[in-house]
């Protein structure tokens, strides 16, 4: 069945005749994972020099090559302009941020935020969302939105996949009322939720009707923390956590294929995780997360890919790091693991 690349190869009518839809929005959200920082000024998609810059744009991700080629060849997308690409990873601030803006032929623009990459810094910042608001990338997303909308006074969309969806919702919630009037819609594609105080606050409440959230039927990332209750469940050709990959999301014409509910196993897993998080105070969450990443950083590896490939080799470092945690951190680490086991057993009983 078709995904968004198939859509790109067939959908060639201009945006002026057929406005941006949910599949177009996913494509523009996903493009923030590509690397455009070499671009100075405005460059139209049709003018991207793939002969010389293809590999610097995709940076080793081969699945992005057919996507990029389909974009350049598609009349619907060729005249979209790429502006203000930004990438900022800061180890000290525990920040991983990237964004890019697309100027549409309809005199609108789409501000796209990148999701989490494979760096430990990126994942640590994601975990910090369990007790901290805002995290550094959320602040950066808001600042980026303010700067771009000041420089280019168009009506605009905000969007992103994974953490990028969370950043889009955060930025849309905290812009001033003048910008809110120019905000057309916020798209979150399997983006994680927020701590409860955010969702009950007036900033979020003022724009929640403009938010469209999409999650696959086995969504884990998109259901973390407290999520917007209004979300659309879409069909994937993958299973489990692999459904997070937007290349697996199935498309019919201008829309995703819609399902009625999350699958039972996913609902169980999400309840275990969120009940577990809710059972901990913010202090306990912080100490646990700090301890966890102290242990992971003891391997001197910087990405999850490296950690996965070298886990057995680095196991002595991990065990030694756990042993060397101070008594308070060690206590909270094991207390948190115990809370997770209790949540699992409680929800397993309810499921049975």
N, C-alpha and C positions, 0 to 999 in steps of 0.2 A: 504493500500500500504506500501511498505518497507521503513524503515529508516536505520540509520547507525548501529543499533543493529542487525537488520535482515541481513545486509551486513556482519557484524562480524560473524554471525552464519553460513554463507554460504561460505564466501571467505576465503579459507584455504591455497591456493597456496603460496609459499614462495615469498618474495620480490625479490629474485635473479632471479626468473622466470617471475614475473609480477611486475614491478616497482611501486613505490608509486604513487597513483592517488589522485584526489581531495577529494574522500571520506575518504581514509586513512588519508589525511592531516587534514580533519575536526576532525577525531577521535583523532589524536595526539594533535591538538589544544585544543580540549575540555578537554583532560586529565589534562591540567594545572589547572582546577578547583578542581581536587582532591588534597589530602594532602599527600605528600611524604616526608616531612621534617624529619621524623624519620629515613629515609634511609641514611646510611653512606656508602660511596664508591659506587660501581656498584651493582645493583640488576636486574636480568632478570625478565621480567613480569611473566614468568611461576613460579618463585620462591617467588612471593609475598605471604606472610603468611596471607591469608584471614581469616583463622580460628581465629587468635588472633588480626589481625589488620584491619579487614574490616571496622568497625565503625569509627576507627580513620582516615581512608583514606577518607571515604565518608562524615563523620561528619554530620550525620542526613539527608543527601539528599538521600532518598530511591530510587529515579529513577536512581541513579548512581550504585546501587548494581548489577542489571542485566548487565550493561555495563562492570563493572569490572570483573564479573564472565565470561562473554563471551570472554573478552580479555585473561584471564588466560588459558582458554580452547582452544584458537584458535592457531593452529600451525604457522600461518602467523606472529603472534605477540609475541609468547612465548619467542623468543630469543632476542627481543628488550631489551636493557639495559637502566635503569633509572639512570640518574646522575644529580648532581648539583641542587636539588630542593631548591627553595628559596621563602620565604614569608616575606614581609616587609610592615607593615602598620604603618605610622607615623602621628599622629594627628597634631603635630606642623608644619610639612612640607606639610600637606594636601596630603599625598602620600599613595596610595594603590597599591602594586606591588607584583606579584608572577610569577615565571617562573620555567620551568623544561626542561631538555634536554633528548632526546631519541637517543640512538646509534642504528642505523639500521644494519641489517646483510649485507647490501650492502656496508659497509664501508662509509656510509654517516651519517649525524645526523640531527635531527629535533629539533630546539629550539622553545619552545612553551610558549607563554605569556598568562596569565590569563586575562579575561575580568573583568568588574566591579562586585564586590560583593554587598551585600545589605547594606553596611555601608554608613553612611552619608559622611564620609571622602572620600570614593571611588567616590561617585556621585559628591561631591564638586570638586574633581580633574577633573572629566569629564567636568563639566561646565566651569572650568578654561581654558579648551582648546579653548574656544571661544575668549580669549584675550591673552593667554600666550603660548609661544613656546620657549623652551620645558617646559612641566610640569614635576614635579619630577619623575613620573614613566617612562616618555620617556627617561630621562637622565639615569635612572636605567636600562632600557631595552638596551640601547646602551652600557653601561658599562658591563652588563651581557654578551652580545654578544661578546664583545672584549675579556673578560676573558675566556669564554668557547672556543672560536675559537683559542685562543693562547695555551690553555692547550691540546686541541684535534685538530690536524691539518687535519681535514676532510673537504670535500665539505659539504655544509649544506643548509637546508631550514629554513626559519623563518615563523611562523604562529601564529594566534590567532583568537579567536572569540570575537566580541564586541570590547571593548577597547583594548583587546589583539591584534586584527588585526591592530589597529592604532599603537600600540607599535612596531609591527613587521615591518610595513612600515617605521616608523621613524628610527628604528635601522638599517634597511637595507639601508636607504638613507645616513646615516652619518658614516658608516664604511669606512675605507680607501680603496683605489683602489685595493690593494693586496687581501683584503678580498672579495671585490666585485667580483673578478674573481672566488672565491670559492663559492659564493652565487648562488645556483641553482635556487631558486624561493622564492617569498614571497606570502603567502596566507593570505588574510583578509576576515574573515567571518562576514559579516554585521558589519564591523568596522566603526566608525565615521570618517569623513574627517578631514581636517585641515584648518587653516586660509590660505587665498589666497597666501600670500608670500611664504609659504612652497612649494606649488604645482608649482610655477613658478621658484623656485630656482634650481640651477644646481644639487644639491645633489639628489633631487627627480627625476629630469629629467634623470639622469644617470642610474637609475634602474627601471624606470616606466614600461619598457617592460618586466621586470621579475615579475611584480605584477599581481596576479590573485585575483580579488575581487568577492565575491558571496553575493547576497542579496536576501531575500524573496520578494514576490510581494507586500507585505504591509510594506516594510522596512521603519522604522522611524530612528532608531539609525544609521544605515549604511549610511543614506543620510544626516545626520547632517553636518553642515558647508560645506566647498567646498570639493567635493569628486572626486576621479579619475573617469573620464568620461567612462572608459572602465570597465564595470562590467557585470556579468552574473546574470540574474534573475532566481531564482529557486522556485519550487512549494512547498508549505507547506500544511499540513492538519489542520492547525489552522487558525485563523482570526485575523486581526489587529495586535496590539503590541505583541500578543502571538506568532506571526510568528518568532519573534526573537529567540525563543527556537530552537536550532539545532536538538532536538529530533523530531521536527515536519517536518523536511525537507525530501522530498521524493527522494528515490534513485532507480535507475534502473541499475542493474549490477554494473559497476565501476563508474557510473556518477550520477549526480543529474538530476532530471526531469526539463527541461528548459522551461521557459515561454518567450514570446516575449516582454512584457512590464510590468511596474508597474501598479497596479490597479489605476483607476482614483481618488478615494478618497485619496489614499496615495500620489499621485503626488500633489494633492491640499494641503494636510497637510504639505508636505515637502516644498512646495513653500512658504506657509504662514510662517513657522518657519525660513527658510533661508532668506527670504526677511526681516523679522523682525530683525534677527541678523545683516544683512547687513546695516540696517537703523541706527544702533547704532555705536558709536565710541568705540574703545577699552576701553577708560576710562569709558564710560557709561555701557558697558558690565561688567566691573570689579566691579563697584559700585553696580550694580543691583545684581550680583551674591553674593558679600560679604553681602549685606543686606538680600538677600533671606536666606542664610545659617545662618546668625546671628539669624534670626527669627526661623528657624527650630531647631537650637541648643538650643534655649531657653526652649525646651521641656525636655531637659536632656536625650533624647533618642538617641541611637547610630546607629540604623538601620532603613531602610525604612519599614521593616515588623513591627517593634515596633510602628513606627509613624502611619502606616495605622490602626493598631489595636486600638491605643489609641488616635486617632485624636480628637474625640469629647471631651474626657477627658482633653486633652492638649490645646484645643482651647482658653481658657482664657490666657494661657501662650503666645500663638502665637499673639493674639490681643494686649496683653500688650507689647510684644516685638516690634511690629510694631509701637505702640504709642510712645515707648521710643527711636526709631531711631532718630538720629540727623536730623536736617532740610535738609541737603544736601542729605543724604541717603534716607530719606523719599521722597524727591522730585524726585530723580532718580528712585526709586521703582515704583511710580505711573506713571512717564513719560514712563517707560518701558512697564508697563501693557497697557498703552494707545497705544503705538507703536504696540504692539501685536494685539490689537483689530483693529487698522487701517489696518494692514497687512491682517488680516482675512477678513475684509469687502471688501478690494480691490480685493483680489484673489477670493472671493466668487462671486463678480460681473463678473470677467473674466470667471469663471467657468460656470456661468449661460449663 
